[in-house]
Amino acid sequence: MLNQRASIGDGTSGKWHVEIVTPDGEHLKPAATLVELNTVDGQIGLMPGHERLITVLDVGELVIHNGRQRDVYLVSGGFARVLPERLSVLAFSLERTTDDAALGRCDARRRELLGDDEITQLE
């Protein structure tokens, strides 16, 4: 559900800030017009003005759109809190690339943080 709002977040039309935090202390605060997340219930797209939501993230891509710019990250699970003016992502790990090596590193980091060696390897 989207609220009909003309101006959100930093005062510019249709943009909001996305805060990404990991246990390693990485902090990213990019501006965004659209964010795509992989949740345990499926993929969702979020835009400024979105209704409040808390969701559990699955391993997968986090795509941040800012106009024509598109930044792709790989997260290994975590949580997302959506407010009309901001998106906060708490991720187990964050990788800038989405190649097979990055996927393996994210999966290994998730196992390490959860202390679960029986999580099946991602394909």
LOTIVO-720258 format. One record per residue (C-alpha): residue number from 1; z, x, y; residue in one letter. Coordinates in steps of 0.001 Angstrom, whole numbers. Each point is the difference from the previous one (the first is absolute). Layout:
N
<pt><nr>NUM</nr><up>Z</up><east>X</east><north>Y</north><rest>a</rest></pt>
...
This chain:
123
<pt><nr>1</nr><up>0</up><east>0</east><north>0</north><rest>m</rest></pt>
<pt><nr>2</nr><up>-945</up><east>1380</east><north>3376</north><rest>l</rest></pt>
<pt><nr>3</nr><up>1497</up><east>-835</east><north>3335</north><rest>n</rest></pt>
<pt><nr>4</nr><up>-2504</up><east>-530</east><north>2765</north><rest>q</rest></pt>
<pt><nr>5</nr><up>1002</up><east>2732</east><north>2439</north><rest>r</rest></pt>
<pt><nr>6</nr><up>-2258</up><east>1769</east><north>2437</north><rest>a</rest></pt>
<pt><nr>7</nr><up>2072</up><east>3114</east><north>596</north><rest>s</rest></pt>
<pt><nr>8</nr><up>2422</up><east>1669</east><north>-2395</north><rest>i</rest></pt>
<pt><nr>9</nr><up>1906</up><east>3251</east><north>-333</north><rest>g</rest></pt>
<pt><nr>10</nr><up>-898</up><east>2646</east><north>2542</north><rest>d</rest></pt>
<pt><nr>11</nr><up>-1480</up><east>-2455</east><north>2474</north><rest>g</rest></pt>
<pt><nr>12</nr><up>-3627</up><east>579</east><north>-967</north><rest>t</rest></pt>
<pt><nr>13</nr><up>-1918</up><east>-2941</east><north>-1306</north><rest>s</rest></pt>
<pt><nr>14</nr><up>154</up><east>-353</east><north>-3774</north><rest>g</rest></pt>
<pt><nr>15</nr><up>1719</up><east>3308</east><north>-887</north><rest>k</rest></pt>
<pt><nr>16</nr><up>3385</up><east>789</east><north>-1477</north><rest>w</rest></pt>
<pt><nr>17</nr><up>1853</up><east>3058</east><north>-1230</north><rest>h</rest></pt>
<pt><nr>18</nr><up>370</up><east>893</east><north>-3650</north><rest>v</rest></pt>
<pt><nr>19</nr><up>3000</up><east>2129</east><north>-890</north><rest>e</rest></pt>
<pt><nr>20</nr><up>-162</up><east>1843</east><north>-3338</north><rest>i</rest></pt>
<pt><nr>21</nr><up>3080</up><east>1784</east><north>-1340</north><rest>v</rest></pt>
<pt><nr>22</nr><up>465</up><east>1892</east><north>-3288</north><rest>t</rest></pt>
<pt><nr>23</nr><up>3025</up><east>1735</east><north>-1597</north><rest>p</rest></pt>
<pt><nr>24</nr><up>-1621</up><east>3301</east><north>1027</north><rest>d</rest></pt>
<pt><nr>25</nr><up>442</up><east>-1012</east><north>3623</north><rest>g</rest></pt>
<pt><nr>26</nr><up>-3659</up><east>-538</east><north>843</north><rest>e</rest></pt>
<pt><nr>27</nr><up>-358</up><east>-2356</east><north>2911</north><rest>h</rest></pt>
<pt><nr>28</nr><up>-3309</up><east>-1428</east><north>1136</north><rest>l</rest></pt>
<pt><nr>29</nr><up>-308</up><east>-2489</east><north>2830</north><rest>k</rest></pt>
<pt><nr>30</nr><up>-3678</up><east>-853</east><north>366</north><rest>p</rest></pt>
<pt><nr>31</nr><up>-1374</up><east>-2918</east><north>1975</north><rest>a</rest></pt>
<pt><nr>32</nr><up>-1790</up><east>-2606</east><north>-2108</north><rest>a</rest></pt>
<pt><nr>33</nr><up>-2131</up><east>-3102</east><north>254</north><rest>t</rest></pt>
<pt><nr>34</nr><up>111</up><east>-659</east><north>-3776</north><rest>l</rest></pt>
<pt><nr>35</nr><up>2013</up><east>1472</east><north>-2892</north><rest>v</rest></pt>
<pt><nr>36</nr><up>-822</up><east>-425</east><north>-3686</north><rest>e</rest></pt>
<pt><nr>37</nr><up>2851</up><east>430</east><north>-2502</north><rest>l</rest></pt>
<pt><nr>38</nr><up>203</up><east>-5</east><north>-3780</north><rest>n</rest></pt>
<pt><nr>39</nr><up>3013</up><east>-2128</east><north>-978</north><rest>t</rest></pt>
<pt><nr>40</nr><up>1359</up><east>-853</east><north>-3448</north><rest>v</rest></pt>
<pt><nr>41</nr><up>-1510</up><east>-3465</east><north>522</north><rest>d</rest></pt>
<pt><nr>42</nr><up>-3442</up><east>1279</east><north>1049</north><rest>g</rest></pt>
<pt><nr>43</nr><up>-1768</up><east>1395</east><north>3036</north><rest>q</rest></pt>
<pt><nr>44</nr><up>750</up><east>-1478</east><north>3425</north><rest>i</rest></pt>
<pt><nr>45</nr><up>-1392</up><east>496</east><north>3487</north><rest>g</rest></pt>
<pt><nr>46</nr><up>2300</up><east>-138</east><north>3009</north><rest>l</rest></pt>
<pt><nr>47</nr><up>-853</up><east>-387</east><north>3672</north><rest>m</rest></pt>
<pt><nr>48</nr><up>2090</up><east>-10</east><north>3177</north><rest>p</rest></pt>
<pt><nr>49</nr><up>1911</up><east>-3254</east><north>338</north><rest>g</rest></pt>
<pt><nr>50</nr><up>460</up><east>-470</east><north>-3763</north><rest>h</rest></pt>
<pt><nr>51</nr><up>2983</up><east>-2068</east><north>-1091</north><rest>e</rest></pt>
<pt><nr>52</nr><up>3130</up><east>1824</east><north>-1137</north><rest>r</rest></pt>
<pt><nr>53</nr><up>-271</up><east>1335</east><north>-3530</north><rest>l</rest></pt>
<pt><nr>54</nr><up>1702</up><east>2490</east><north>-2290</north><rest>i</rest></pt>
<pt><nr>55</nr><up>-1973</up><east>1136</east><north>-3041</north><rest>t</rest></pt>
<pt><nr>56</nr><up>154</up><east>2576</east><north>-2784</north><rest>v</rest></pt>
<pt><nr>57</nr><up>-2823</up><east>2548</east><north>17</north><rest>l</rest></pt>
<pt><nr>58</nr><up>-1828</up><east>1121</east><north>-3117</north><rest>d</rest></pt>
<pt><nr>59</nr><up>-1761</up><east>3314</east><north>-476</north><rest>v</rest></pt>
<pt><nr>60</nr><up>-3252</up><east>-179</east><north>1915</north><rest>g</rest></pt>
<pt><nr>61</nr><up>-1794</up><east>374</east><north>3276</north><rest>e</rest></pt>
<pt><nr>62</nr><up>1426</up><east>-752</east><north>3403</north><rest>l</rest></pt>
<pt><nr>63</nr><up>-2886</up><east>-356</east><north>2431</north><rest>v</rest></pt>
<pt><nr>64</nr><up>618</up><east>1</east><north>3745</north><rest>i</rest></pt>
<pt><nr>65</nr><up>-2823</up><east>-1316</east><north>2177</north><rest>h</rest></pt>
<pt><nr>66</nr><up>-21</up><east>686</east><north>3730</north><rest>n</rest></pt>
<pt><nr>67</nr><up>-3245</up><east>-1348</east><north>1377</north><rest>g</rest></pt>
<pt><nr>68</nr><up>-2747</up><east>1933</east><north>-1801</north><rest>r</rest></pt>
<pt><nr>69</nr><up>2382</up><east>2721</east><north>-1193</north><rest>q</rest></pt>
<pt><nr>70</nr><up>1236</up><east>-358</east><north>-3592</north><rest>r</rest></pt>
<pt><nr>71</nr><up>2791</up><east>2198</east><north>-1418</north><rest>d</rest></pt>
<pt><nr>72</nr><up>681</up><east>-145</east><north>-3742</north><rest>v</rest></pt>
<pt><nr>73</nr><up>3295</up><east>1058</east><north>-1588</north><rest>y</rest></pt>
<pt><nr>74</nr><up>1291</up><east>-237</east><north>-3537</north><rest>l</rest></pt>
<pt><nr>75</nr><up>3557</up><east>-1250</east><north>-497</north><rest>v</rest></pt>
<pt><nr>76</nr><up>1963</up><east>79</east><north>-3231</north><rest>s</rest></pt>
<pt><nr>77</nr><up>1908</up><east>-3223</east><north>499</north><rest>g</rest></pt>
<pt><nr>78</nr><up>2723</up><east>-1034</east><north>2402</north><rest>g</rest></pt>
<pt><nr>79</nr><up>609</up><east>-2854</east><north>2394</north><rest>f</rest></pt>
<pt><nr>80</nr><up>-1627</up><east>-1484</east><north>3086</north><rest>a</rest></pt>
<pt><nr>81</nr><up>1618</up><east>-2060</east><north>2752</north><rest>r</rest></pt>
<pt><nr>82</nr><up>-2363</up><east>-1982</east><north>2179</north><rest>v</rest></pt>
<pt><nr>83</nr><up>975</up><east>-1295</east><north>3416</north><rest>l</rest></pt>
<pt><nr>84</nr><up>-2401</up><east>-1597</east><north>2483</north><rest>p</rest></pt>
<pt><nr>85</nr><up>173</up><east>3130</east><north>2182</north><rest>e</rest></pt>
<pt><nr>86</nr><up>395</up><east>2771</east><north>-2629</north><rest>r</rest></pt>
<pt><nr>87</nr><up>-534</up><east>1075</east><north>-3609</north><rest>l</rest></pt>
<pt><nr>88</nr><up>2540</up><east>2313</east><north>-1634</north><rest>s</rest></pt>
<pt><nr>89</nr><up>-896</up><east>1648</east><north>-3310</north><rest>v</rest></pt>
<pt><nr>90</nr><up>2598</up><east>1787</east><north>-2129</north><rest>l</rest></pt>
<pt><nr>91</nr><up>-2041</up><east>1858</east><north>-2620</north><rest>a</rest></pt>
<pt><nr>92</nr><up>1148</up><east>2147</east><north>-2926</north><rest>f</rest></pt>
<pt><nr>93</nr><up>-2720</up><east>2483</east><north>962</north><rest>s</rest></pt>
<pt><nr>94</nr><up>-3065</up><east>181</east><north>2198</north><rest>l</rest></pt>
<pt><nr>95</nr><up>-3248</up><east>1905</east><north>-536</north><rest>e</rest></pt>
<pt><nr>96</nr><up>-2831</up><east>206</east><north>2533</north><rest>r</rest></pt>
<pt><nr>97</nr><up>-2770</up><east>93</east><north>-2619</north><rest>t</rest></pt>
<pt><nr>98</nr><up>-793</up><east>-2389</east><north>-2829</north><rest>t</rest></pt>
<pt><nr>99</nr><up>-1547</up><east>2318</east><north>-2559</north><rest>d</rest></pt>
<pt><nr>100</nr><up>1276</up><east>237</east><north>-3595</north><rest>d</rest></pt>
<pt><nr>101</nr><up>2235</up><east>2975</east><north>813</north><rest>a</rest></pt>
<pt><nr>102</nr><up>1725</up><east>-1972</east><north>2783</north><rest>a</rest></pt>
<pt><nr>103</nr><up>540</up><east>-2932</east><north>-2349</north><rest>l</rest></pt>
<pt><nr>104</nr><up>1636</up><east>2330</east><north>-2537</north><rest>g</rest></pt>
<pt><nr>105</nr><up>2292</up><east>1499</east><north>2654</north><rest>r</rest></pt>
<pt><nr>106</nr><up>1068</up><east>-3462</east><north>1169</north><rest>c</rest></pt>
<pt><nr>107</nr><up>719</up><east>-1120</east><north>-3548</north><rest>d</rest></pt>
<pt><nr>108</nr><up>2026</up><east>3172</east><north>-714</north><rest>a</rest></pt>
<pt><nr>109</nr><up>1996</up><east>-462</east><north>3231</north><rest>r</rest></pt>
<pt><nr>110</nr><up>762</up><east>-3617</east><north>-884</north><rest>r</rest></pt>
<pt><nr>111</nr><up>1265</up><east>1064</east><north>-3445</north><rest>r</rest></pt>
<pt><nr>112</nr><up>2156</up><east>2679</east><north>1589</north><rest>e</rest></pt>
<pt><nr>113</nr><up>1541</up><east>-2382</east><north>2551</north><rest>l</rest></pt>
<pt><nr>114</nr><up>585</up><east>-2805</east><north>-2502</north><rest>l</rest></pt>
<pt><nr>115</nr><up>1195</up><east>2342</east><north>-2747</north><rest>g</rest></pt>
<pt><nr>116</nr><up>-2297</up><east>-1762</east><north>-2447</north><rest>d</rest></pt>
<pt><nr>117</nr><up>-2143</up><east>2195</east><north>-2230</north><rest>d</rest></pt>
<pt><nr>118</nr><up>-1195</up><east>-3001</east><north>-1977</north><rest>e</rest></pt>
<pt><nr>119</nr><up>-2171</up><east>-1491</east><north>2745</north><rest>i</rest></pt>
<pt><nr>120</nr><up>-3476</up><east>-34</east><north>-1440</north><rest>t</rest></pt>
<pt><nr>121</nr><up>-2516</up><east>2334</east><north>1600</north><rest>q</rest></pt>
<pt><nr>122</nr><up>-2322</up><east>-1744</east><north>2441</north><rest>l</rest></pt>
<pt><nr>123</nr><up>-3626</up><east>-169</east><north>-1033</north><rest>e</rest></pt>
